[in-house]
Amino acid sequence: MAFFQVPWSDYVPELTSALGKTVEYTAVGFAGAALLGLGVAGLRLSPRRWVRLPAAVYTEVFKNIPLLAIIFLAYFGLASVDIRLDVFQAGCLSLIVFYAAYLSEIFRAAIAGVHSGQREAGAALGMSRTAIHTRLVLPQALRLALPGTNTMLVDLLKSTSLLVTISAAELMSQARLITSETFRALEVYLVVSAMYFALCYPLSQLLLWLERRIRAGTPLTPHRRRRLAAARTLLAMEEQSS
């Protein structure tokens, strides 16, 4: 059986648009899931039971419902009660509420994993509770949360393919259209699978590189690099004076 008989040059504009749509779903879905997951994690860590309980229910519900069912509920189910979302809104909403449940668990474990002595030290220095969380707890929790968060990002990117069920114009939807025109299912889906690999593998390696740099304590922002350089200069001057 011959391969590569599909006139791919004819489909470059459509595939490029679908690729951009896939990246757009991934970016919006992950950003929303991270923000919602961080909020839910904060609620899960509250000392008040009436605050923790709804957050725990949310996490358990969406962790145990398939993403495909959530997509159908968002697009078809809400429409039946006169809440009509377009394809992009329904797709992003589905990704956000599903992955926020998993990210909330990752963030909760990471924040709880920061030693309580860090908070006590910040309080002893007169720092406010907000400053303790933003300047002491969250930077350390970030290092602990990175492996799981990176995995969720790559998984979310792959899961955008499920949006084909609502014709979301992403890569898998375009693959289905090309297949219906060319009847070359094996070739089309192999090529699209290779495109997903070309997206996911470099992203996973980049995230792994970033994780290693953060774990090594490498400053990633210009402000932190300047502060580190100033601290090294000050230490060198003290050593010379002594």
Disulfide bonds with the S-S distance in Angstrom:
none
